Amino acid sequence: MFGEIKGLNEECGVFGIWGHVDAAQITYYGLHSLQHRGQEGAGIVVTDREKLSIHKGMGLVNDVFNQDILDRLKGTGAIGHTRYTTAGASDFVNCQPLQFNSQSGSLALAHNGNIVNATALKHQLEYQGSIFQTTSDTEVIAHLMKRSGYPDLKDSLKNALTMVKGAYALVCLVEDKMFVALDPNGLRPLSIGKLGDAYVVSSETCAFDIIGATFEREVQPGELITIDDDGLHIDVFSPSTKRTICSMEYVYFARPDSDVEQINVHYARKNLGKQLAKEAPIEADVVTGVPDSSISAAIGFAEETGIPYELGLIKNRYINRTFIQPSQALREQGVKMKLSAVRGVVAGKRVVMIDDSIVRGTTSRRIVGLLREAGATEVHVRISSPPIINPCFYGIDTSTKGELIASVKTTEEIREEMGADSLTYLSVEGLKTGIGRPDTTENCGQCLACFTGQYPTEIYPETDHPYDKVLGGK
């Protein structure tokens, strides 16, 4: 499952608010609701309409902020970020938001996703004289803006966005306004809401519920939205757009109480479980899900088959998701500490274990072992997504096929390695049917690259520097 790795470069959350006297405090609450998207660092930048003020640090939101710090962050506009390392090292200098100061004013940027041509852009920008202060791909956008030559900030941002490729849900703050942008493929979720007269922006709609905001609209692919005291101003920086939302938002990343493209994540996962039951029925005594992201699919599988759903695995709530642990050693230890099997539920039973995905297989093997040790007579593994056989370059931490067990081993070999009695994945068609996006395109408006190898953008290997493609260099 994805819980087993720091291994699929996604997992960052962005939040913004404009026009609220408690902007920093509201942003703090918003970041709390997005904590599942990143646990390595957090930051908030506020504007009092004259200057930007920043505080950020390594660790959880609660580790980085306290009431004294929030009281010092005075202003009516703010952006925030909770970080999982997608590009660049896991250290303080790469914590977002990134703030830049110049003679014309200050600028703060925060983004979720991964810019696939960042390496090529950095090489060309350095050739032209830029000096980078971080290893984050987000900094590329600021350099492109400054070198654009446009006196208007919005025009410089639009110009920069036409040159970056990949996935980005972006919030940008200056002294008197906020900008919001989504890549032309809409690979990452980003929504706008209202809290009284204030506008709020969030990677997931669950943040709106936490702060009492109401959903207004999704940011559409290729949109650049300006938010200021006069309201929303919508521009389009890319005339060629094609929605390809990351399928893993529905399978794993997003919280169950979020809506992604107006589809509730819990119901999408539940439908994936039902579809999985149709494709891979099995005789068993009990269905259980791997907490937390697989619970919804397990409920759907149980409902479709009539096999009772039981809480066969318990999660230690004081252990962070091992997906976000920064080293393999910590991941292995985290798996051992965070889950335990309920002997009274599984002993003497034929168990169907539902998981959302398999990446390296180490966690799945351990969980099957836990169920065996607790007395399960049979363990049948059902996965509510297709085999992940291709790396993701858009913000999920698998950069090589060799990291993916399904790309180097057959399903039968994986089953044997994990010690399960049977193993079946959901089909690609079953995934599309289960999520149920009302889209007539071949991929139902979803990115399926990790399953099919069909990437929605050009991919730039880090060893290549295609200057002619990105900045017209020689």
C-alpha positions, 0 to 999 in steps of 0.5 A, spaced: 500 500 500 502 507 499 502 507 506 509 503 506 513 508 502 516 515 502 515 513 495 510 517 490 512 524 490 505 527 492 503 529 498 503 536 499 497 541 501 496 548 500 491 553 503 490 560 502 485 566 505 483 573 503 479 578 507 479 575 514 482 579 520 484 572 523 487 570 516 493 566 520 489 563 525 484 560 519 490 558 515 493 554 521 486 550 522 486 549 514 493 546 514 491 542 520 485 539 516 491 538 510 496 534 515 495 528 511 498 531 505 505 532 508 508 531 515 515 534 514 514 541 514 509 547 515 509 554 513 504 560 513 505 567 510 501 573 511 500 580 509 498 586 512 497 590 506 504 593 507 509 587 508 509 580 508 511 576 514 513 568 514 514 563 519 515 556 517 519 550 520 520 542 520 515 537 523 507 537 524 503 543 524 503 543 531 510 543 532 511 549 528 506 553 530 503 556 537 499 561 539 504 566 540 507 565 533 500 566 530 499 572 534 505 575 531 502 573 524 498 579 523 494 580 517 488 579 513 491 575 507 495 568 508 497 562 504 500 556 508 503 549 506 504 543 509 510 539 506 512 532 504 518 532 500 516 532 492 522 535 489 528 537 493 531 535 500 527 534 506 530 540 510 528 547 512 530 551 506 525 547 502 520 548 507 514 552 503 511 557 502 518 560 499 518 568 500 522 572 495 524 580 496 525 585 491 525 592 490 518 592 487 515 588 493 515 581 496 512 575 493 510 568 497 509 561 493 506 555 495 505 549 491 503 542 490 505 537 485 512 536 481 514 540 475 517 535 470 522 540 466 524 543 473 531 541 472 532 543 465 529 550 467 534 551 472 540 549 468 538 555 463 536 560 468 543 559 471 546 559 465 543 566 464 545 568 471 540 566 476 542 563 483 538 558 486 537 558 494 533 552 494 533 545 491 525 546 490 522 546 484 517 551 486 523 556 486 523 556 478 517 559 478 519 565 482 525 566 477 521 565 471 517 571 473 522 576 475 526 574 468 519 575 464 520 583 463 513 584 464 512 590 469 505 587 471 505 581 476 499 577 473 502 577 466 509 575 469 506 569 473 502 567 466 508 567 462 512 563 467 506 558 468 506 557 460 514 555 461 513 550 466 510 543 465 507 538 470 503 538 476 502 544 480 496 547 484 499 554 486 498 559 491 501 566 490 501 572 495 503 579 494 502 585 499 495 587 496 492 580 492 493 573 492 493 568 485 491 561 484 493 557 479 492 550 476 496 546 471 493 545 464 491 538 466 488 539 472 493 533 475 492 536 482 485 538 486 484 545 488 478 548 490 475 555 492 470 557 498 467 562 502 468 564 509 463 570 510 466 575 506 473 572 505 475 567 500 479 561 501 483 556 497 484 549 499 487 543 496 481 539 499 474 541 501 475 538 507 478 544 510 472 548 508 468 544 513 473 545 519 473 552 518 466 553 517 467 555 509 462 553 504 464 550 497 464 555 491 468 552 485 473 548 483 479 551 480 479 549 473 485 547 469 489 552 466 486 558 470 489 563 473 485 567 479 486 573 482 483 574 489 483 581 492 478 586 495 474 586 489 473 579 489 475 574 484 478 575 477 479 569 472 484 569 467 486 563 463 494 562 461 493 556 457 488 555 451 489 548 451 487 544 457 485 537 458 483 535 465 487 529 467 486 529 475 490 524 479 487 517 480 490 516 486 487 522 489 481 518 489 484 511 491 489 514 497 491 521 497 485 525 499 481 525 505 474 521 505 470 527 507 473 531 501 470 532 494 474 531 488 471 534 482 464 534 486 465 526 487 465 524 494 472 520 496 469 516 501 463 514 496 468 513 490 472 508 494 466 504 496 464 504 489 471 501 488 470 496 493 464 494 490 467 493 483 473 489 486 468 484 489 464 484 482 471 482 478 474 478 484 469 474 488 471 469 493 468 465 499 470 467 506 468 469 513 470 476 514 472 482 510 477 487 513 480 493 510 487 496 512 486 503 516 485 508 514 485 509 506 482 502 505 476 502 510 471 505 505 473 500 499 472 494 504 465 496 506 464 496 499 466 489 498 463 487 504 456 490 502 457 487 494 459 480 497 454 479 503 461 477 507 461 481 514 465 487 514 469 487 521 475 491 524 480 486 523 486 491 523 487 496 528 491 502 527 495 506 533 493 513 532 499 516 535 504 513 529 504 517 523 503 514 516 509 510 514 508 513 507 511 520 509 516 517 513 523 519 510 527 513 510 526 506 509 528 504 516 523 508 519 518 506 514 519 498 516 519 500 524 513 504 523 509 498 519 511 494 525 508 499 530 502 502 527 498 496 526 495 490 530 490 484 528 484 483 532 485 476 534 478 475 536 475 477 529 480 473 525 482 467 529 479 461 525 476 465 519 478 466 512 479 473 511 479 478 505 484 483 506 482 489 502 488 494 501 488 500 496 495 499 492 501 495 493 508 499 491 514 495 494 510 490 497 513 490 504 507 492 508 503 488 505 507 482 506 507 484 514 500 485 514 498 478 511 503 475 517 500 479 522 493 476 520 496 469 520 499 470 527 492 472 529 490 465 527 487 467 520 486 460 516 486 463 509 488 470 507 485 473 501 488 480 498 484 484 494 487 491 491 482 496 490 487 499 484 490 496 478 498 494 479 502 500 479 507 498 474 510 505 472 513 511 475 510 518 477 513 524 475 507 529 477 508 529 485 508 521 487 515 518 490 516 513 485 521 515 480 524 508 477 520 502 475 525 498 479 522 501 485 515 498 483 514 490 485 508 489 480 513 492 474 518 486 476 514 480 478 508 477 476 501 477 480 503 470 482 510 471 484 507 477 489 502 473 492 507 468 494 512 473 496 507 476 501 504 469 503 497 470 501 492 465 499 490 469 493 491 476 490 487 480 485 487 487 483 482 492 480 482 492 473 483 499 469 476 499 467 474 497 474 477 503 477 474 508 472 467 505 473 468 505 480 470 512 481 464 514 476 467 521 473 462 523 468 467 524 462 466 521 455 474 521 454 478 515 454 481 516 461 474 519 464 478 525 465 483 521 470 491 520 469 492 513 469 499 513 467 502 509 473 497 503 471 498 504 463 504 508 462 500 513 458 503 520 461 499 526 460 505 531 459 512 530 456 517 527 461 523 530 461 529 526 464 533 529 469 539 528 465 537 531 459 537 539 458 532 541 452 533 548 453 530 549 446 524 546 448 523 550 455 527 557 454 529 557 447 536 556 449 542 553 445 
